[in-house]
């Protein structure tokens, strides 16, 4: 978790894929995606952003790397070797 002041947490909201900016710079690629039926995907990707939800969610996240996940798994197996050995981390 991280300790961050809610008001100091600034979001940068932009379009993930801006076809107009690409076109202005000489890259007219939108037709390639439209021809393949990907328009709906980009509509969703470039859809609304909920800043309050993001600002509430991210500071409360916990991030585990592979080393931590493996350590947690080993400890859980050690608690009850008979019942936990061979199970996936999620199980």
C-alpha positions, 0 to 999 in steps of 0.5 A: 500500500502507499500513503498518498494524500488524496488531493495530491494524487493527480490523474492524467486522462488521455485517449489510449489511441488517438487516431486523429493525432496519428493522422495529423502526423502522417499515419492514417491507420484507423482504416486498418483497424476498422476493416478488421472490426476493431472499432468497438474495442477502441471505443471501449478503450477510449471510453470514460474514465472515472477519476474518483474511483481510480483515486480511491482504488490505486492507493489501496492496492497491494502489489506482489512480485513473483518472489513474494507470491512464491514465498506466500505459496511456500508458507501456505503449503508449509501450514498443511502439507497434506492438504495444500501440496500440489494446489495452485496459488489461487486454490 
